[in-house]
Amino acid sequence: MLTTQALDAVVALALAEDAPFGDVTGEVFVPATAVASAQVRAREAGVMACGDVVAAVMRAVDPAVVVSAVVPDGEAFAPGDALAEISGPARAVLRGERVLLNLLARTVAVATRTRQHVDAVDGAVSAATGRPVRVVDTRKTTPGLRALEKHAVTCGGGHNHRYSLSDAVMVKDNHLTTVPADELTDALRAAAARLPHTTHIEVEVDRLDQIEPVLSSGVVGTIMLDNFGLSDLRTGVAQVAGRALVEASGGVTLASIGEIARTGVDLVSVGALTHGAGAIDLGLDIAIGEGR
């Protein structure tokens, strides 16, 4: 869930970057009494995400600006649709314009890309539980924008993996190089003994023969099958046999995610939901008049 505190922190940094000493153009060119009426408008189709960005930006610039008719998060829109309406002092609206468009274009792109991947796995279920396969994100986020981008993933119908290094144990290939292969089971048990009982443990493997030593520890909640082919994914799912959640990861694309999900895994993690999203084309249609 995107908190007001996290959103306001991002907005404050973005405004400080964009107008560190004010908007000199607006201050010398736009009359102080001018008022603006504007609409955030889509230039292409997408899925709304982090609509609260609009109000947060305008609130930070000038509380006198009014934001209304914001399209709800998770709702699809078409080219030409108005995503939000803004009215208030023209200088303030113009000062916030680029920041709100930059942030919203990014979050909407993440949500739109996520929705495409979620649609591609529709109908795929876990072999162990029969529940729908989840599309999850990673920590491959834009520095400073993680809170917004991870919220945008949920707006697109996806799910969040761990938010940060502090949230869970995730033993990846580089960690495994510190432990001899024949000591892995004991090493995992020893690590679990030093953790609170609530801490989830996930281990990444890149070969089928690593699965049994990992699961034999009895402490692993999720096993990640990294860069496995479809045949090995099916074999791995059968080998795990419900003893842990199975996550498929590595090189997942929109073209391949459907087949990957149908191997029976529980989760498919996709770094490209965030790092490959780009930006959706949005604009601010504005009319400025003299205030009374």
Helices and strands as residue ranges (DSSP letters): H 4-18, H 24-29, E 34-42, E 46-47, H 52-61, E 66-68, E 76-77, E 82-89, H 90-120, E 134-136, H 146-155, E 169-171, H 173-176, G 181-183, H 184-193, E 201-205, G 208-210, H 211-215, E 222-226, H 230-240, E 245-249, H 257-261, E 267-269, H 272-275, E 282-290
